[in-house]
Amino acid sequence: MDNTIITYILVGITLVTSWQAFNNPDMRFKMLFSPRDIRQRGEYYRFISSGLIHADWFHLGFNMLALYSFGRVVELYYGVLFGVWGKLLYLLLYFGAMIAGDIAAYFRHRQHTYFSLGASGAVSGVVFAFILFQPWAQLFVFFIPMPAIVAGLLYVGYSYYSATRGSIDGIAHDAHLLGGLFRFFFSIILSPESLTSFIQQLFGS
């Protein structure tokens, strides 16, 4: 069995579900993240279902490429750190980051109409976990090479700035930020030695 089977399963399920939603507007509407429907109708499944659908093929492709690229590395690290529990924790924290990414939007928009979708919060969590394990790994951001830790700091700054502006570009930047931070710190809680390793790698000690 492939050591990164969970990542492949997550990518596969999200691809199929998103493709079906592209062709089924009713299905898509029922799966959207809608704070008011969650509050009034108790449709809590939307915290998860909204992360299994995407706005378009570019949105889907970008998220799934990131999940495939970074998720396999993070899944392997979880296997090393947590043994037989590694894959379960990897999966739980994936969906945990997905939910955490939507919490702020839920409380901000639960009184009025608001919709969002996409796995960005969960995928951001995977990327932040990757940064925890390999802070100096070289990434390419818009074709510009930079260390993972630098890309992460720029990402946090941009997400925070955009979120405080009310996401005027239509993207839920707080989902990216909260989902990423959720998984980063929960990975440290589950494996405190990962923080020690992170600091040692940062400062070359």
N, C-alpha and C positions, 0 to 999 in steps of 0.2 A: 504494500500500500504506500502511495506517495506520502512523504512526511509533511506535505503542505496541502493535504486533501481538503481541509476546511476552507482554505482560501479559494480553491477551485470551486467548491460547492457554493460558496457565497457569490462568487462572480457568476456562476452558471444560473443560479436562481434569480439573481437580480437582472441578468440579461433577458431571461425568458419572461419574467413578470413585467419588466419595463416594455418589452416588445408587445406583449399582449395588451398592456394599457394604452400603447400608442394607437392600437386598432379598436379599442373599446372605451369610448368616452365615459360610459356609465361606470365601468369598473374603475377607471382612473379617478373619477369624482369621489367614489366611495372610499378610495385608498388615500386620498390627499390628507395632509396634516391640516386639521381645522379645529383650532382651540374652542370655538363656540360649540361645535358639534360634540366635541369631547366632553365639555362641561354640561351641556344641556341634555345630551342623549347617552352619556356614559360610553362613548365609542373610543375607549382607550386603546384599542388595537391600532388606531391611526398613528400612534407614536412609532410603531414598527412598520406598518404597511406603507407609510409615506416614504420610508427609506428604501423601499423595494421598487419604486417607480421613478422615472425621470422626465424632464421637460422635453428633451429631444435627443437625437443620436449623439450629438456632440457632448452634451451634459453627461449622458450615460457612458460614452466612451472615455471621457476624461476621468471620471470617478473609477471606472473599472480598471483602467490602465494603472492608476495610482494604487488601487487595492491589490492588483496582481503583482505590481513591482515591489511594493513595500510589505504587503501582507505575508508573502511567503517567508521573508526574512524574519519578521516579527513572530510568525507562527513557529518557526524553528527555534527561536530564542525562548519562547514560552515552553517548548518541549524540553529544552535543556534545563530551564529554571524550575519547572513545576512537574516534570516527569509525566506520569499518566494523566494528571489533571491539566496539563498544559493546553490541550486542544479545547477542553470544556471552558477553561478560563478565557482563552482567546476568543471563543465564540460569545461567551457572556459579556465580555468587555466590549466586543464589537457592537452588540445591541445596546449595551449600557451607554456607550458613547453616542449612539444614535438617539436614545431617549434624552440624555443629558443635553444634547445639542438643541433640543426643542423646548426645554423647560422654560427658558427666558421668553421665547415667543408665545408659549402657552399663557403665561401670566400677563404678558403685555397685551395680548390680543383676544383673550377669552370672552370679552364683552362685545366683540364686533366681528365682521366678516374678514377672514384672513385665511389664505391657503398657501401651502408650500409643499415641496416634495424633493426627493433626492437623498442619496446616501452620504452627503458631504460631511455631516457630523461624525458618522462612524468611520469614514475613510480618513478624516482628519485625525481621529484617534489613532489609527494605524500608523499614520505618518509621524505623529508625535512620539509614539512608542519606538519607532525606528530611530528617531533622533536620540532618544534616551539610550538606546543600545549602541548606536554608531554615530556619535555627534560630528565626527570629522569626515564621514563618508562624503564623497563628491556627488552632488546633485546638479542637474541642469534645470535652471528656472528661466523659462523663455530663452533657452539656448545659451544662457550664461552660467558657467560652472561656478559653484560655490559650495562651501561645507554645509552639511545638513543643519548644524546649529545656527548658522547665519541665516539660512533660508527660513528656519523656524521662527527666529526672532523677527524677521521682516514680515512673516506671515501673521504673527501675533499682533504686531503693530498695525498692520494694514486692516486686519479683522476688527480690532478694537476701534480704530478710527472710523471705519465704515459703519460699524454697529451703532456707534454714538451719533452718527448722522442719520440714523433711521433707515439704513439699507436702501438709500434712494435709487440704487441701481437694480433693485428687485431681487437681490440675493440676500439670503439670511446669513449674514456674516457671523452673527452671534452663535449660530449652529456650528460653524467651522471652529470657532474659538473655544466654545464650551466643550464640544465633543473631543477636541484635541487635548485640552487640559485635563478633562476627566480621565482619559486613558493614561496620560502621562503620569499623573499622580497616583492613580490606582495601581499602576504597574510598580511604582515605588513602594506603595503600601504592602503589596503582595510580596515584593522582593526588595527589601531595603538595601541589599548588597548591590542592586542595580544602580542605586544612587551613588554609592561609593565608586563603582566602576565608571559611571558617567563623569563624576568630578575628576577622577584620576585621568580619564581620557582627555578631558577639557584642558587640564593643566600639565599633562604629560608626566605625571608622577607615577 
